[in-house]
């Protein structure tokens, strides 16, 4: 499969990046995180139409698909913007595709639905519970997979604290709900797991690229022995390694998004590789960027700590590298021992 971004997709990414730079600069993001209330961002996100990009028009969205969502996830990670509500709603949207009126109403005024499934393992994993539900504290409606059926229910949420304040999770106490999908729930869960893998990987890509930029900028400003630390061979090597990780991640994420969207026969392999490799690379970039910054990178006053925590959570969100590497290995044909 050969694929590149279209002109429209590149234009969308540039437009969204520009919007985030204007409305979600670092100081404003900090104010939302310190207050523990991302409502101002979420409200504006909905009002200006970004919330529904990637959702089918018949379901109240603006069209587009997983590639557009991937580009959006990358920019949200680069801006370390509050994104739990958006990501959870995006993953739940296909479960309402057979109910256009319900799907459209769930996007109005931020009254979105989320999957009442744990965010600490893949969405199609067995034994899912209502613990650590992404945006469980932000949602108004909850979709509960029950075998091959999907129920629409109400729930009370108990928020849990995360070191990464740009996302939120909650434990749910779910009330009995009505059936909104009588069959096909298992297939949708498998598809949701792949979409989650790609989108979290894209978020890590955006965060990693921003951390690389912060590290390079700091290496030019910080002086030791009368010269910028960026002139030291060890720092140059660290920056080069981070750059390789970022550029390799970009190719993998975009390709995986196109593969899952197109229903490619190897989509599972591509999504698993993206989640395992890109999120692990994001964590490596975070550690290297922190090493370049030294102790100042740990402090709340420096922006690096925001991206560092974001990358660390992404590495575990919807399953860590070991989980997805096992899926990758399971999907590959066995090679007989000679």
Secondary structure, 3 states (H helix, E strand, C coil): CCCCCCHHHHHHHHHHHHHHHHHCCHHHHHHHHHHCCCHHHHHHHHHCCHHHCCCCHHHCCCCCCHHHHHHHHHHHHHHCCCCHHHHHHHHHHHHHCCCHHHHHHCCHHHCCEEECCECCCCCCCCCCCCCCEECCCCCCEEEEEECCEEEEECEEEEEECCCCCCCCEEEEEECCCEEEECCCHHHHHHHHHHHHHHHHHHHHHHHHHHHHHHHHHHHHHCEECCEEHHHCHHHHHHHHHHHHHHHHHHHHHHHHHHHHHHCCCCHHHHHHHHHHHHHHHHHHHHHHHHHHHHHHHHCCCCCHHHHHHHHHHHHHCCCCHHHHHHHHHHHCCCCCCC
